[in-house]
Amino acid sequence: IPIYQRPYSWTDEQVRKFLSDIFLSYWGSESTIIEEPMFIGTMQLTKKSYDNEQEIIDGQQRLTTFLVLLKVLSLKYAECSELQTVTLNWLETRVNNGREQQKLKELINIESIQHEDSNNSYFYNAKLVLEIFEEQIKEDKEESFDINRFVKYILGNIYFVVIETHASLTKTLQIFNAINTTGLDLNGGDIFKLRMYEYLCDKDSTKDDDKKSLYFEQI
């Protein structure tokens, strides 16, 4: 997640809808398992870098919430064989000069969902995910609930379209604005900051991540 993105900011409403949609696709409207494929929209990524990384232009809230869900399940079902093959180190954030990454790492490393930190949105949403999950598999379903089957479902039946943009940041953001229908619109301040950031980075051929961070802080 590049430095110019917003912090992780999904609230109860977005998280609840995201999880409810997953369970609706899994259970079906009659609460009998149908495992219907689920489409969660478009993810816009930059082209791959030399070390095979891609920056997320659109989709960070969904992808981060998906990671939070996997972490919650790994804590609740530590013996689940399907979860033991899943790693959680595939997402990194450079937002807020490393402060968001520290919060994300704290979530990934916790051993109990009861960990308290009112300033960490990842912890807050992890508790919310657990609450919604337990609502969905309430007592009448819990005995028959197969966690391995559910994990296979969320890893194999949730789809999104990837748009990979090989263009300048300004052009990439024009594409984002054209396809962005569910996120927050970019305002004039956002666009100014991003164009100035692009200008300074393009002007300096020796730029590295530390220098990019300094540019953004100055802006």
Secondary structure, 3 states (H helix, E strand, C coil): CCCCCCCCCCCHHHHHHHHHHHHHHHHCCCCCCCCCCEEEEEEEEECCCCCCCCCEEECHHHHHHHHHHHHHHHHHCCCCHHHHCCCCCCCCCCHHHHHHHHHHHHHHHCCCCCCCCCCCHHHHHHHHHHHHHHHHCCHHHHCCCCHHHHHHHHHHCEEEEEEEECCCHHHHHHHHHHHCCCCCCCCHHHHHHHHHHHHHHHHCCCCCHHHHHHHHHHC
